[in-house]
Amino acid sequence: MNDRRYTVAEANAILPHVRELVKRILLARTHILQLQPELWPAIQAAVFNGGSKTVSEATRHIILIQEGIRALQALNILVKDINIGLIDFPAERDGQLVLLCWLYDEPTVQFWHDPDTGFAGRRRIEELF
């Protein structure tokens, strides 16, 4: 991670790219969950016969999730919950670190919180400035 800090305008400007990355992560997660009932039997069978379409497909989706998370981390965006698509953009308020909080499918970055309070402590951006 780097020390990049975002303004609200910068976070909203990069949001279309971020939204696409989070969408890919959520889609890959959904595919893995759909494979889950047959995944362990496929893994067990693959041990003896050398391969499995189900295991290969699950692995491909895991790699997609990892790539999406790495792409977000390269932008110094914090991935908080891949189950719901929750991310934070590091920002600054009066010289202190705060986090601009975005949940997948929110139209813009509208909330922030202190690093210690997390999602439960989200407040509207208007309260930030």
C-alpha positions in Angstrom: 0.0 0.0 0.0 1.1 3.6 -0.5 0.2 6.8 1.3 -2.2 8.1 -1.4 -5.1 10.1 0.0 -8.3 10.8 -2.0 -10.5 13.8 -2.0 -14.2 13.1 -2.4 -14.0 14.4 -6.0 -11.0 12.1 -6.8 -12.8 9.1 -5.3 -15.9 9.8 -7.3 -13.8 10.3 -10.5 -12.2 6.9 -10.2 -15.5 5.2 -9.1 -16.5 3.9 -12.5 -13.2 1.9 -12.7 -13.6 0.8 -9.0 -17.2 -0.2 -9.6 -16.2 -2.5 -12.5 -13.4 -4.1 -10.4 -15.8 -4.7 -7.4 -18.5 -6.0 -9.8 -16.0 -8.6 -11.1 -15.1 -9.6 -7.6 -18.8 -10.0 -6.6 -19.5 -12.0 -9.8 -16.6 -14.3 -9.2 -17.7 -14.8 -5.6 -21.3 -15.7 -6.7 -19.9 -18.3 -9.1 -17.8 -19.9 -6.4 -20.8 -20.0 -4.1 -22.8 -21.7 -6.8 -20.1 -24.3 -7.2 -19.8 -24.9 -3.5 -22.1 -27.9 -3.2 -20.1 -29.9 -5.7 -16.7 -28.4 -5.0 -15.5 -30.7 -2.2 -16.6 -34.0 -3.9 -14.9 -32.7 -7.1 -11.7 -31.9 -5.1 -11.7 -35.4 -3.6 -12.3 -37.0 -7.1 -9.6 -34.8 -8.6 -7.0 -36.2 -6.2 -7.4 -39.7 -7.8 -8.0 -38.8 -11.5 -5.8 -35.7 -11.8 -8.3 -33.0 -12.6 -11.8 -31.6 -12.4 -13.7 -29.1 -14.4 -15.4 -27.8 -11.2 -12.1 -27.3 -9.4 -10.6 -25.6 -12.4 -13.6 -23.2 -12.6 -13.5 -22.4 -8.9 -9.8 -21.7 -9.2 -10.3 -19.4 -12.1 -12.9 -17.4 -10.1 -10.6 -17.3 -7.1 -7.8 -15.9 -9.3 -10.3 -13.2 -10.6 -11.0 -12.2 -7.0 -7.3 -12.0 -6.2 -6.7 -9.9 -9.3 -9.5 -7.5 -8.5 -8.3 -7.1 -4.9 -4.7 -6.5 -6.1 -5.9 -3.9 -8.6 -7.8 -2.0 -5.9 -4.8 -2.3 -3.5 -2.5 -0.8 -6.2 -4.8 2.2 -6.1 -4.5 2.4 -2.3 -8.1 1.4 -2.0 -8.9 -0.7 1.0 -11.1 -3.8 0.4 -13.2 -4.3 3.5 -15.8 -6.9 2.6 -15.9 -8.9 -0.6 -19.3 -10.3 0.3 -21.1 -7.0 -0.1 -18.5 -5.0 -2.1 -17.5 -2.6 0.7 -14.3 -0.5 0.1 -12.7 2.5 1.7 -10.7 5.3 0.1 -8.1 6.8 2.5 -8.6 10.5 2.9 -7.6 13.3 5.2 -9.6 15.6 7.5 -7.7 18.3 9.5 -4.5 16.4 9.0 -6.0 13.1 10.3 -6.7 9.9 8.4 -10.3 9.2 7.6 -11.9 6.7 5.2 -14.3 7.5 2.4 -16.7 4.6 2.5 -18.4 3.1 -0.6 -20.7 0.2 -0.9 -21.2 -1.5 -4.3 -24.1 0.1 -6.2 -24.2 3.3 -4.2 -24.2 5.9 -7.0 -21.3 8.0 -5.5 -19.1 8.1 -2.5 -21.4 9.6 0.1 -20.1 8.4 3.4 -17.0 8.5 5.6 -15.8 7.2 8.9 -12.9 7.3 11.3 -10.5 4.3 10.9 -11.6 3.0 14.4 -15.4 3.1 13.8 -15.7 1.2 10.6 -18.9 0.7 8.6 -21.1 1.1 11.7 -19.7 4.6 12.2 -20.4 5.8 8.7 -21.5 9.5 8.4 -22.6 11.5 5.4 -19.9 13.3 3.5 -21.5 16.7 4.2 -20.4 16.1 7.9 -16.8 15.8 6.8 -16.3 19.3 5.6 
